[in-house]
Amino acid sequence: MARPGNFGGFGGGANMQQLMRQAQKMQQQMQEAQEQLDAAEYEASSGGGMVTVKVSGKRELTSITIDPQVVDPDDIEMLQDLIQAAVNEALRKGEETREATMSRMAPGMGGLF
């Protein structure tokens, strides 16, 4: 039978305090990583650089640059496709970075972020 304070093999109060300190440290590190990821900026382009976009780590579009040569009033669909492709690529880059960073901090939990 487990003794009071043994917590199923975790030992006494000293071990529990150490676990709590480690958990607090990990939580602080994850918070700092989250702040860094939110502050990051990701850029992608499409159409050979004709459309370039930037997104923030908070998954917000922050900038679109369109080369005037690609603006053709008779082919708006191409411009829309280029913008969509560039935005999706920038967002994908941001997500990959977020997943890699968080999974390094908490292996096996990367899909939760």
Jmol script that loads the backbone (N, CA, C; Angstrom):
load data "model"
ATOM      1  N   MET A   1       0.829  -1.173   0.000  1.00  0.00           N
ATOM      2  CA  MET A   1       0.000   0.000   0.000  1.00  0.00           C
ATOM      3  C   MET A   1       0.885   1.253   0.000  1.00  0.00           C
ATOM      4  N   ALA A   2       0.527   2.239  -0.783  1.00  0.00           N
ATOM      5  CA  ALA A   2       1.316   3.456  -0.878  1.00  0.00           C
ATOM      6  C   ALA A   2       1.173   4.273   0.396  1.00  0.00           C
ATOM      7  N   ARG A   3       2.279   4.832   0.845  1.00  0.00           N
ATOM      8  CA  ARG A   3       2.250   5.689   2.022  1.00  0.00           C
ATOM      9  C   ARG A   3       1.696   7.050   1.622  1.00  0.00           C
ATOM     10  N   PRO A   4       1.072   7.761   2.575  1.00  0.00           N
ATOM     11  CA  PRO A   4       0.598   9.123   2.280  1.00  0.00           C
ATOM     12  C   PRO A   4       1.760   9.989   1.809  1.00  0.00           C
ATOM     13  N   GLY A   5       1.554  10.756   0.763  1.00  0.00           N
ATOM     14  CA  GLY A   5       2.586  11.631   0.235  1.00  0.00           C
ATOM     15  C   GLY A   5       3.494  10.945  -0.772  1.00  0.00           C
ATOM     16  N   ASN A   6       3.292   9.634  -0.988  1.00  0.00           N
ATOM     17  CA  ASN A   6       4.142   8.899  -1.919  1.00  0.00           C
ATOM     18  C   ASN A   6       3.681   9.070  -3.361  1.00  0.00           C
ATOM     19  N   PHE A   7       2.441   9.348  -3.597  1.00  0.00           N
ATOM     20  CA  PHE A   7       1.886   9.609  -4.929  1.00  0.00           C
ATOM     21  C   PHE A   7       2.241   8.524  -5.930  1.00  0.00           C
ATOM     22  N   GLY A   8       2.021   7.281  -5.531  1.00  0.00           N
ATOM     23  CA  GLY A   8       2.202   6.173  -6.455  1.00  0.00           C
ATOM     24  C   GLY A   8       3.615   6.030  -6.973  1.00  0.00           C
ATOM     25  N   GLY A   9       4.612   6.188  -6.132  1.00  0.00           N
ATOM     26  CA  GLY A   9       5.986   5.975  -6.558  1.00  0.00           C
ATOM     27  C   GLY A   9       6.735   7.243  -6.901  1.00  0.00           C
ATOM     28  N   PHE A  10       6.119   8.395  -6.770  1.00  0.00           N
ATOM     29  CA  PHE A  10       6.809   9.650  -7.069  1.00  0.00           C
ATOM     30  C   PHE A  10       7.657  10.125  -5.900  1.00  0.00           C
ATOM     31  N   GLY A  11       7.633   9.398  -4.814  1.00  0.00           N
ATOM     32  CA  GLY A  11       8.457   9.770  -3.675  1.00  0.00           C
ATOM     33  C   GLY A  11       7.780  10.809  -2.819  1.00  0.00           C
ATOM     34  N   GLY A  12       8.569  11.471  -2.022  1.00  0.00           N
ATOM     35  CA  GLY A  12       8.041  12.434  -1.071  1.00  0.00           C
ATOM     36  C   GLY A  12       7.802  13.789  -1.679  1.00  0.00           C
ATOM     37  N   GLY A  13       7.573  14.749  -0.778  1.00  0.00           N
ATOM     38  CA  GLY A  13       7.262  16.112  -1.187  1.00  0.00           C
ATOM     39  C   GLY A  13       8.373  16.775  -1.980  1.00  0.00           C
ATOM     40  N   ALA A  14       9.625  16.418  -1.697  1.00  0.00           N
ATOM     41  CA  ALA A  14      10.742  17.043  -2.409  1.00  0.00           C
ATOM     42  C   ALA A  14      10.685  16.732  -3.900  1.00  0.00           C
ATOM     43  N   ASN A  15      10.379  15.483  -4.246  1.00  0.00           N
ATOM     44  CA  ASN A  15      10.272  15.120  -5.662  1.00  0.00           C
ATOM     45  C   ASN A  15       9.093  15.827  -6.317  1.00  0.00           C
ATOM     46  N   MET A  16       8.017  15.966  -5.586  1.00  0.00           N
ATOM     47  CA  MET A  16       6.841  16.649  -6.125  1.00  0.00           C
ATOM     48  C   MET A  16       7.166  18.123  -6.384  1.00  0.00           C
ATOM     49  N   GLN A  17       7.919  18.742  -5.471  1.00  0.00           N
ATOM     50  CA  GLN A  17       8.320  20.137  -5.665  1.00  0.00           C
ATOM     51  C   GLN A  17       9.222  20.267  -6.888  1.00  0.00           C
ATOM     52  N   GLN A  18      10.110  19.310  -7.075  1.00  0.00           N
ATOM     53  CA  GLN A  18      10.999  19.336  -8.237  1.00  0.00           C
ATOM     54  C   GLN A  18      10.186  19.198  -9.525  1.00  0.00           C
ATOM     55  N   LEU A  19       9.207  18.320  -9.521  1.00  0.00           N
ATOM     56  CA  LEU A  19       8.336  18.163 -10.701  1.00  0.00           C
ATOM     57  C   LEU A  19       7.577  19.452 -10.983  1.00  0.00           C
ATOM     58  N   MET A  20       7.109  20.103  -9.945  1.00  0.00           N
ATOM     59  CA  MET A  20       6.370  21.359 -10.121  1.00  0.00           C
ATOM     60  C   MET A  20       7.283  22.448 -10.690  1.00  0.00           C
ATOM     61  N   ARG A  21       8.531  22.524 -10.207  1.00  0.00           N
ATOM     62  CA  ARG A  21       9.475  23.509 -10.734  1.00  0.00           C
ATOM     63  C   ARG A  21       9.776  23.230 -12.207  1.00  0.00           C
ATOM     64  N   GLN A  22       9.949  21.957 -12.544  1.00  0.00           N
ATOM     65  CA  GLN A  22      10.216  21.600 -13.939  1.00  0.00           C
ATOM     66  C   GLN A  22       9.019  21.958 -14.826  1.00  0.00           C
ATOM     67  N   ALA A  23       7.822  21.699 -14.319  1.00  0.00           N
ATOM     68  CA  ALA A  23       6.617  22.027 -15.088  1.00  0.00           C
ATOM     69  C   ALA A  23       6.498  23.529 -15.282  1.00  0.00           C
ATOM     70  N   GLN A  24       6.794  24.311 -14.241  1.00  0.00           N
ATOM     71  CA  GLN A  24       6.732  25.764 -14.352  1.00  0.00           C
ATOM     72  C   GLN A  24       7.775  26.283 -15.341  1.00  0.00           C
ATOM     73  N   LYS A  25       8.974  25.693 -15.304  1.00  0.00           N
ATOM     74  CA  LYS A  25      10.034  26.098 -16.228  1.00  0.00           C
ATOM     75  C   LYS A  25       9.628  25.790 -17.672  1.00  0.00           C
ATOM     76  N   MET A  26       9.059  24.605 -17.890  1.00  0.00           N
ATOM     77  CA  MET A  26       8.621  24.238 -19.236  1.00  0.00           C
ATOM     78  C   MET A  26       7.506  25.164 -19.710  1.00  0.00           C
ATOM     79  N   GLN A  27       6.593  25.499 -18.817  1.00  0.00           N
ATOM     80  CA  GLN A  27       5.500  26.405 -19.180  1.00  0.00           C
ATOM     81  C   GLN A  27       6.058  27.775 -19.574  1.00  0.00           C
ATOM     82  N   GLN A  28       7.046  28.274 -18.837  1.00  0.00           N
ATOM     83  CA  GLN A  28       7.654  29.554 -19.158  1.00  0.00           C
ATOM     84  C   GLN A  28       8.369  29.496 -20.511  1.00  0.00           C
ATOM     85  N   GLN A  29       9.097  28.405 -20.755  1.00  0.00           N
ATOM     86  CA  GLN A  29       9.793  28.253 -22.031  1.00  0.00           C
ATOM     87  C   GLN A  29       8.802  28.190 -23.191  1.00  0.00           C
ATOM     88  N   MET A  30       7.695  27.498 -22.992  1.00  0.00           N
ATOM     89  CA  MET A  30       6.685  27.404 -24.046  1.00  0.00           C
ATOM     90  C   MET A  30       6.050  28.767 -24.302  1.00  0.00           C
ATOM     91  N   GLN A  31       5.824  29.539 -23.246  1.00  0.00           N
ATOM     92  CA  GLN A  31       5.259  30.876 -23.400  1.00  0.00           C
ATOM     93  C   GLN A  31       6.221  31.765 -24.186  1.00  0.00           C
ATOM     94  N   GLU A  32       7.514  31.688 -23.857  1.00  0.00           N
ATOM     95  CA  GLU A  32       8.508  32.479 -24.576  1.00  0.00           C
ATOM     96  C   GLU A  32       8.582  32.067 -26.048  1.00  0.00           C
ATOM     97  N   ALA A  33       8.531  30.771 -26.303  1.00  0.00           N
ATOM     98  CA  ALA A  33       8.551  30.287 -27.686  1.00  0.00           C
ATOM     99  C   ALA A  33       7.324  30.776 -28.440  1.00  0.00           C
ATOM    100  N   GLN A  34       6.175  30.743 -27.775  1.00  0.00           N
ATOM    101  CA  GLN A  34       4.929  31.216 -28.403  1.00  0.00           C
ATOM    102  C   GLN A  34       5.048  32.691 -28.781  1.00  0.00           C
ATOM    103  N   GLU A  35       5.618  33.489 -27.894  1.00  0.00           N
ATOM    104  CA  GLU A  35       5.788  34.915 -28.170  1.00  0.00           C
ATOM    105  C   GLU A  35       6.732  35.129 -29.358  1.00  0.00           C
ATOM    106  N   GLN A  36       7.804  34.352 -29.417  1.00  0.00           N
ATOM    107  CA  GLN A  36       8.733  34.466 -30.538  1.00  0.00           C
ATOM    108  C   GLN A  36       8.070  34.052 -31.846  1.00  0.00           C
ATOM    109  N   LEU A  37       7.295  32.981 -31.795  1.00  0.00           N
ATOM    110  CA  LEU A  37       6.592  32.528 -33.002  1.00  0.00           C
ATOM    111  C   LEU A  37       5.579  33.561 -33.464  1.00  0.00           C
ATOM    112  N   ASP A  38       4.863  34.181 -32.526  1.00  0.00           N
ATOM    113  CA  ASP A  38       3.878  35.204 -32.882  1.00  0.00           C
ATOM    114  C   ASP A  38       4.549  36.421 -33.505  1.00  0.00           C
ATOM    115  N   ALA A  39       5.772  36.738 -33.082  1.00  0.00           N
ATOM    116  CA  ALA A  39       6.480  37.912 -33.591  1.00  0.00           C
ATOM    117  C   ALA A  39       7.170  37.644 -34.934  1.00  0.00           C
ATOM    118  N   ALA A  40       7.291  36.388 -35.310  1.00  0.00           N
ATOM    119  CA  ALA A  40       7.986  36.038 -36.553  1.00  0.00           C
ATOM    120  C   ALA A  40       7.186  36.481 -37.775  1.00  0.00           C
ATOM    121  N   GLU A  41       7.881  36.593 -38.911  1.00  0.00           N
ATOM    122  CA  GLU A  41       7.241  36.947 -40.175  1.00  0.00           C
ATOM    123  C   GLU A  41       7.693  35.952 -41.237  1.00  0.00           C
ATOM    124  N   TYR A  42       6.763  35.533 -42.061  1.00  0.00           N
ATOM    125  CA  TYR A  42       7.049  34.544 -43.101  1.00  0.00           C
ATOM    126  C   TYR A  42       6.680  35.148 -44.450  1.00  0.00           C
ATOM    127  N   GLU A  43       7.545  34.908 -45.428  1.00  0.00           N
ATOM    128  CA  GLU A  43       7.346  35.479 -46.756  1.00  0.00           C
ATOM    129  C   GLU A  43       7.326  34.361 -47.792  1.00  0.00           C
ATOM    130  N   ALA A  44       6.484  34.529 -48.783  1.00  0.00           N
ATOM    131  CA  ALA A  44       6.446  33.583 -49.900  1.00  0.00           C
ATOM    132  C   ALA A  44       6.025  34.350 -51.143  1.00  0.00           C
ATOM    133  N   SER A  45       6.408  33.795 -52.298  1.00  0.00           N
ATOM    134  CA  SER A  45       6.013  34.434 -53.553  1.00  0.00           C
ATOM    135  C   SER A  45       5.541  33.378 -54.531  1.00  0.00           C
ATOM    136  N   SER A  46       4.874  33.844 -55.560  1.00  0.00           N
ATOM    137  CA  SER A  46       4.397  32.955 -56.617  1.00  0.00           C
ATOM    138  C   SER A  46       4.566  33.671 -57.950  1.00  0.00           C
ATOM    139  N   GLY A  47       4.402  32.911 -59.015  1.00  0.00           N
ATOM    140  CA  GLY A  47       4.540  33.501 -60.349  1.00  0.00           C
ATOM    141  C   GLY A  47       5.945  34.012 -60.601  1.00  0.00           C
ATOM    142  N   GLY A  48       6.925  33.293 -60.076  1.00  0.00           N
ATOM    143  CA  GLY A  48       8.305  33.731 -60.281  1.00  0.00           C
ATOM    144  C   GLY A  48       8.609  35.058 -59.612  1.00  0.00           C
ATOM    145  N   GLY A  49       7.956  35.338 -58.496  1.00  0.00           N
ATOM    146  CA  GLY A  49       8.184  36.578 -57.767  1.00  0.00           C
ATOM    147  C   GLY A  49       7.246  37.703 -58.156  1.00  0.00           C
ATOM    148  N   MET A  50       6.284  37.414 -59.001  1.00  0.00           N
ATOM    149  CA  MET A  50       5.334  38.451 -59.422  1.00  0.00           C
ATOM    150  C   MET A  50       4.409  38.880 -58.281  1.00  0.00           C
ATOM    151  N   VAL A  51       4.121  37.954 -57.373  1.00  0.00           N
ATOM    152  CA  VAL A  51       3.309  38.252 -56.197  1.00  0.00           C
ATOM    153  C   VAL A  51       4.084  37.772 -54.975  1.00  0.00           C
ATOM    154  N   THR A  52       4.287  38.677 -54.020  1.00  0.00           N
ATOM    155  CA  THR A  52       4.984  38.338 -52.787  1.00  0.00           C
ATOM    156  C   THR A  52       4.108  38.760 -51.616  1.00  0.00           C
ATOM    157  N   VAL A  53       3.988  37.869 -50.642  1.00  0.00           N
ATOM    158  CA  VAL A  53       3.181  38.173 -49.456  1.00  0.00           C
ATOM    159  C   VAL A  53       4.001  37.913 -48.209  1.00  0.00           C
ATOM    160  N   LYS A  54       3.599  38.568 -47.134  1.00  0.00           N
ATOM    161  CA  LYS A  54       4.167  38.335 -45.810  1.00  0.00           C
ATOM    162  C   LYS A  54       3.012  38.087 -44.858  1.00  0.00           C
ATOM    163  N   VAL A  55       3.218  37.105 -43.976  1.00  0.00           N
ATOM    164  CA  VAL A  55       2.238  36.830 -42.929  1.00  0.00           C
ATOM    165  C   VAL A  55       2.968  36.830 -41.594  1.00  0.00           C
ATOM    166  N   SER A  56       2.236  37.170 -40.558  1.00  0.00           N
ATOM    167  CA  SER A  56       2.822  37.167 -39.226  1.00  0.00           C
ATOM    168  C   SER A  56       2.685  35.779 -38.615  1.00  0.00           C
ATOM    169  N   GLY A  57       3.418  35.559 -37.545  1.00  0.00           N
ATOM    170  CA  GLY A  57       3.298  34.315 -36.801  1.00  0.00           C
ATOM    171  C   GLY A  57       1.927  34.145 -36.185  1.00  0.00           C
ATOM    172  N   LYS A  58       1.163  35.217 -36.144  1.00  0.00           N
ATOM    173  CA  LYS A  58      -0.215  35.147 -35.639  1.00  0.00           C
ATOM    174  C   LYS A  58      -1.194  34.786 -36.749  1.00  0.00           C
ATOM    175  N   ARG A  59      -0.635  34.402 -37.895  1.00  0.00           N
ATOM    176  CA  ARG A  59      -1.412  33.966 -39.057  1.00  0.00           C
ATOM    177  C   ARG A  59      -2.248  35.098 -39.664  1.00  0.00           C
ATOM    178  N   GLU A  60      -1.654  36.293 -39.679  1.00  0.00           N
ATOM    179  CA  GLU A  60      -2.315  37.446 -40.281  1.00  0.00           C
ATOM    180  C   GLU A  60      -1.515  37.913 -41.490  1.00  0.00           C
ATOM    181  N   LEU A  61      -2.195  38.204 -42.575  1.00  0.00           N
ATOM    182  CA  LEU A  61      -1.556  38.740 -43.769  1.00  0.00           C
ATOM    183  C   LEU A  61      -1.116  40.167 -43.460  1.00  0.00           C
ATOM    184  N   THR A  62       0.171  40.448 -43.609  1.00  0.00           N
ATOM    185  CA  THR A  62       0.677  41.778 -43.264  1.00  0.00           C
ATOM    186  C   THR A  62       1.092  42.601 -44.478  1.00  0.00           C
ATOM    187  N   SER A  63       1.345  41.935 -45.623  1.00  0.00           N
ATOM    188  CA  SER A  63       1.820  42.667 -46.788  1.00  0.00           C
ATOM    189  C   SER A  63       1.587  41.866 -48.057  1.00  0.00           C
ATOM    190  N   ILE A  64       1.209  42.568 -49.118  1.00  0.00           N
ATOM    191  CA  ILE A  64       1.123  41.977 -50.461  1.00  0.00           C
ATOM    192  C   ILE A  64       1.829  42.929 -51.412  1.00  0.00           C
ATOM    193  N   THR A  65       2.744  42.382 -52.213  1.00  0.00           N
ATOM    194  CA  THR A  65       3.415  43.161 -53.246  1.00  0.00           C
ATOM    195  C   THR A  65       3.118  42.493 -54.580  1.00  0.00           C
ATOM    196  N   ILE A  66       2.588  43.292 -55.525  1.00  0.00           N
ATOM    197  CA  ILE A  66       2.211  42.766 -56.834  1.00  0.00           C
ATOM    198  C   ILE A  66       2.994  43.526 -57.907  1.00  0.00           C
ATOM    199  N   ASP A  67       3.714  42.787 -58.710  1.00  0.00           N
ATOM    200  CA  ASP A  67       4.440  43.382 -59.825  1.00  0.00           C
ATOM    201  C   ASP A  67       3.404  43.900 -60.828  1.00  0.00           C
ATOM    202  N   PRO A  68       3.496  45.154 -61.232  1.00  0.00           N
ATOM    203  CA  PRO A  68       2.512  45.722 -62.163  1.00  0.00           C
ATOM    204  C   PRO A  68       2.360  44.926 -63.461  1.00  0.00           C
ATOM    205  N   GLN A  69       3.399  44.209 -63.874  1.00  0.00           N
ATOM    206  CA  GLN A  69       3.318  43.432 -65.112  1.00  0.00           C
ATOM    207  C   GLN A  69       2.276  42.324 -65.039  1.00  0.00           C
ATOM    208  N   VAL A  70       1.956  41.868 -63.845  1.00  0.00           N
ATOM    209  CA  VAL A  70       1.016  40.761 -63.711  1.00  0.00           C
ATOM    210  C   VAL A  70      -0.445  41.242 -63.666  1.00  0.00           C
ATOM    211  N   VAL A  71      -0.637  42.547 -63.584  1.00  0.00           N
ATOM    212  CA  VAL A  71      -1.993  43.089 -63.518  1.00  0.00           C
ATOM    213  C   VAL A  71      -2.550  43.199 -64.935  1.00  0.00           C
ATOM    214  N   ASP A  72      -3.430  42.280 -65.241  1.00  0.00           N
ATOM    215  CA  ASP A  72      -4.077  42.241 -66.553  1.00  0.00           C
ATOM    216  C   ASP A  72      -5.585  42.243 -66.315  1.00  0.00           C
ATOM    217  N   PRO A  73      -6.255  43.346 -66.644  1.00  0.00           N
ATOM    218  CA  PRO A  73      -7.700  43.424 -66.392  1.00  0.00           C
ATOM    219  C   PRO A  73      -8.493  42.303 -67.073  1.00  0.00           C
ATOM    220  N   ASP A  74      -7.909  41.705 -68.112  1.00  0.00           N
ATOM    221  CA  ASP A  74      -8.605  40.631 -68.806  1.00  0.00           C
ATOM    222  C   ASP A  74      -8.324  39.263 -68.195  1.00  0.00           C
ATOM    223  N   ASP A  75      -7.434  39.211 -67.190  1.00  0.00           N
ATOM    224  CA  ASP A  75      -7.101  37.920 -66.578  1.00  0.00           C
ATOM    225  C   ASP A  75      -6.947  38.076 -65.060  1.00  0.00           C
ATOM    226  N   ILE A  76      -7.995  38.542 -64.436  1.00  0.00           N
ATOM    227  CA  ILE A  76      -8.012  38.726 -62.985  1.00  0.00           C
ATOM    228  C   ILE A  76      -7.865  37.379 -62.276  1.00  0.00           C
ATOM    229  N   GLU A  77      -8.376  36.322 -62.869  1.00  0.00           N
ATOM    230  CA  GLU A  77      -8.297  35.001 -62.233  1.00  0.00           C
ATOM    231  C   GLU A  77      -6.856  34.572 -62.001  1.00  0.00           C
ATOM    232  N   MET A  78      -5.959  34.872 -62.936  1.00  0.00           N
ATOM    233  CA  MET A  78      -4.561  34.505 -62.755  1.00  0.00           C
ATOM    234  C   MET A  78      -3.977  35.242 -61.544  1.00  0.00           C
ATOM    235  N   LEU A  79      -4.272  36.528 -61.421  1.00  0.00           N
ATOM    236  CA  LEU A  79      -3.773  37.308 -60.298  1.00  0.00           C
ATOM    237  C   LEU A  79      -4.323  36.758 -58.982  1.00  0.00           C
ATOM    238  N   GLN A  80      -5.588  36.426 -58.968  1.00  0.00           N
ATOM    239  CA  GLN A  80      -6.195  35.846 -57.758  1.00  0.00           C
ATOM    240  C   GLN A  80      -5.508  34.531 -57.391  1.00  0.00           C
ATOM    241  N   ASP A  81      -5.245  33.697 -58.381  1.00  0.00           N
ATOM    242  CA  ASP A  81      -4.567  32.419 -58.128  1.00  0.00           C
ATOM    243  C   ASP A  81      -3.159  32.636 -57.575  1.00  0.00           C
ATOM    244  N   LEU A  82      -2.443  33.605 -58.126  1.00  0.00           N
ATOM    245  CA  LEU A  82      -1.087  33.895 -57.654  1.00  0.00           C
ATOM    246  C   LEU A  82      -1.094  34.380 -56.205  1.00  0.00           C
ATOM    247  N   ILE A  83      -2.047  35.240 -55.884  1.00  0.00           N
ATOM    248  CA  ILE A  83      -2.151  35.739 -54.509  1.00  0.00           C
ATOM    249  C   ILE A  83      -2.489  34.594 -53.560  1.00  0.00           C
ATOM    250  N   GLN A  84      -3.458  33.787 -53.941  1.00  0.00           N
ATOM    251  CA  GLN A  84      -3.851  32.662 -53.095  1.00  0.00           C
ATOM    252  C   GLN A  84      -2.686  31.698 -52.878  1.00  0.00           C
ATOM    253  N   ALA A  85      -1.950  31.391 -53.924  1.00  0.00           N
ATOM    254  CA  ALA A  85      -0.818  30.467 -53.812  1.00  0.00           C
ATOM    255  C   ALA A  85       0.256  31.030 -52.881  1.00  0.00           C
ATOM    256  N   ALA A  86       0.554  32.300 -53.017  1.00  0.00           N
ATOM    257  CA  ALA A  86       1.592  32.910 -52.184  1.00  0.00           C
ATOM    258  C   ALA A  86       1.163  32.963 -50.718  1.00  0.00           C
ATOM    259  N   VAL A  87      -0.085  33.331 -50.463  1.00  0.00           N
ATOM    260  CA  VAL A  87      -0.583  33.392 -49.081  1.00  0.00           C
ATOM    261  C   VAL A  87      -0.556  32.009 -48.453  1.00  0.00           C
ATOM    262  N   ASN A  88      -1.034  31.021 -49.170  1.00  0.00           N
ATOM    263  CA  ASN A  88      -1.053  29.659 -48.620  1.00  0.00           C
ATOM    264  C   ASN A  88       0.351  29.150 -48.330  1.00  0.00           C
ATOM    265  N   GLU A  89       1.304  29.462 -49.185  1.00  0.00           N
ATOM    266  CA  GLU A  89       2.682  29.030 -48.960  1.00  0.00           C
ATOM    267  C   GLU A  89       3.285  29.721 -47.734  1.00  0.00           C
ATOM    268  N   ALA A  90       3.040  30.996 -47.583  1.00  0.00           N
ATOM    269  CA  ALA A  90       3.563  31.716 -46.411  1.00  0.00           C
ATOM    270  C   ALA A  90       2.947  31.169 -45.125  1.00  0.00           C
ATOM    271  N   LEU A  91       1.651  30.903 -45.144  1.00  0.00           N
ATOM    272  CA  LEU A  91       0.991  30.333 -43.966  1.00  0.00           C
ATOM    273  C   LEU A  91       1.533  28.935 -43.661  1.00  0.00           C
ATOM    274  N   ARG A  92       1.798  28.154 -44.705  1.00  0.00           N
ATOM    275  CA  ARG A  92       2.347  26.816 -44.513  1.00  0.00           C
ATOM    276  C   ARG A  92       3.724  26.892 -43.860  1.00  0.00           C
ATOM    277  N   LYS A  93       4.555  27.831 -44.319  1.00  0.00           N
ATOM    278  CA  LYS A  93       5.882  28.009 -43.724  1.00  0.00           C
ATOM    279  C   LYS A  93       5.767  28.337 -42.232  1.00  0.00           C
ATOM    280  N   GLY A  94       4.850  29.217 -41.918  1.00  0.00           N
ATOM    281  CA  GLY A  94       4.652  29.583 -40.520  1.00  0.00           C
ATOM    282  C   GLY A  94       4.205  28.406 -39.674  1.00  0.00           C
ATOM    283  N   GLU A  95       3.281  27.613 -40.205  1.00  0.00           N
ATOM    284  CA  GLU A  95       2.790  26.449 -39.463  1.00  0.00           C
ATOM    285  C   GLU A  95       3.884  25.413 -39.270  1.00  0.00           C
ATOM    286  N   GLU A  96       4.687  25.188 -40.295  1.00  0.00           N
ATOM    287  CA  GLU A  96       5.792  24.228 -40.167  1.00  0.00           C
ATOM    288  C   GLU A  96       6.766  24.665 -39.084  1.00  0.00           C
ATOM    289  N   THR A  97       7.078  25.948 -39.048  1.00  0.00           N
ATOM    290  CA  THR A  97       7.984  26.465 -38.030  1.00  0.00           C
ATOM    291  C   THR A  97       7.376  26.318 -36.641  1.00  0.00           C
ATOM    292  N   ARG A  98       6.089  26.651 -36.522  1.00  0.00           N
ATOM    293  CA  ARG A  98       5.391  26.535 -35.239  1.00  0.00           C
ATOM    294  C   ARG A  98       5.390  25.081 -34.757  1.00  0.00           C
ATOM    295  N   GLU A  99       5.036  24.161 -35.638  1.00  0.00           N
ATOM    296  CA  GLU A  99       4.982  22.740 -35.267  1.00  0.00           C
ATOM    297  C   GLU A  99       6.363  22.231 -34.854  1.00  0.00           C
ATOM    298  N   ALA A 100       7.390  22.589 -35.621  1.00  0.00           N
ATOM    299  CA  ALA A 100       8.744  22.117 -35.308  1.00  0.00           C
ATOM    300  C   ALA A 100       9.217  22.669 -33.967  1.00  0.00           C
ATOM    301  N   THR A 101       8.964  23.940 -33.720  1.00  0.00           N
ATOM    302  CA  THR A 101       9.394  24.562 -32.468  1.00  0.00           C
ATOM    303  C   THR A 101       8.696  23.935 -31.276  1.00  0.00           C
ATOM    304  N   MET A 102       7.393  23.799 -31.363  1.00  0.00           N
ATOM    305  CA  MET A 102       6.638  23.284 -30.226  1.00  0.00           C
ATOM    306  C   MET A 102       6.903  21.796 -30.002  1.00  0.00           C
ATOM    307  N   SER A 103       7.105  21.036 -31.054  1.00  0.00           N
ATOM    308  CA  SER A 103       7.357  19.605 -30.872  1.00  0.00           C
ATOM    309  C   SER A 103       8.740  19.372 -30.268  1.00  0.00           C
ATOM    310  N   ARG A 104       9.683  20.270 -30.528  1.00  0.00           N
ATOM    311  CA  ARG A 104      11.000  20.164 -29.870  1.00  0.00           C
ATOM    312  C   ARG A 104      10.870  20.413 -28.368  1.00  0.00           C
ATOM    313  N   MET A 105       9.961  21.285 -27.998  1.00  0.00           N
ATOM    314  CA  MET A 105       9.798  21.616 -26.576  1.00  0.00           C
ATOM    315  C   MET A 105       9.009  20.556 -25.829  1.00  0.00           C
ATOM    316  N   ALA A 106       8.050  19.948 -26.494  1.00  0.00           N
ATOM    317  CA  ALA A 106       7.206  18.940 -25.858  1.00  0.00           C
ATOM    318  C   ALA A 106       6.999  17.809 -26.853  1.00  0.00           C
ATOM    319  N   PRO A 107       7.977  16.909 -26.988  1.00  0.00           N
ATOM    320  CA  PRO A 107       7.859  15.820 -27.978  1.00  0.00           C
ATOM    321  C   PRO A 107       6.543  15.067 -27.835  1.00  0.00           C
ATOM    322  N   GLY A 108       5.937  14.825 -28.978  1.00  0.00           N
ATOM    323  CA  GLY A 108       4.670  14.102 -28.986  1.00  0.00           C
ATOM    324  C   GLY A 108       3.461  14.991 -28.831  1.00  0.00           C
ATOM    325  N   MET A 109       3.675  16.288 -28.543  1.00  0.00           N
ATOM    326  CA  MET A 109       2.548  17.198 -28.355  1.00  0.00           C
ATOM    327  C   MET A 109       2.457  18.232 -29.455  1.00  0.00           C
ATOM    328  N   GLY A 110       3.338  18.175 -30.463  1.00  0.00           N
ATOM    329  CA  GLY A 110       3.380  19.191 -31.510  1.00  0.00           C
ATOM    330  C   GLY A 110       2.059  19.386 -32.219  1.00  0.00           C
ATOM    331  N   GLY A 111       1.264  18.337 -32.381  1.00  0.00           N
ATOM    332  CA  GLY A 111      -0.028  18.460 -33.050  1.00  0.00           C
ATOM    333  C   GLY A 111      -1.051  19.241 -32.264  1.00  0.00           C
ATOM    334  N   LEU A 112      -0.775  19.520 -31.002  1.00  0.00           N
ATOM    335  CA  LEU A 112      -1.726  20.252 -30.188  1.00  0.00           C
ATOM    336  C   LEU A 112      -1.639  21.740 -30.396  1.00  0.00           C
ATOM    337  N   PHE A 113      -0.586  22.227 -31.061  1.00  0.00           N
ATOM    338  CA  PHE A 113      -0.361  23.659 -31.175  1.00  0.00           C
ATOM    339  C   PHE A 113      -0.722  24.144 -32.511  1.00  0.00           C
TER     340      PHE A 113
END
end "model"
wireframe off; spacefill off
backbone 0.3
color backbone group
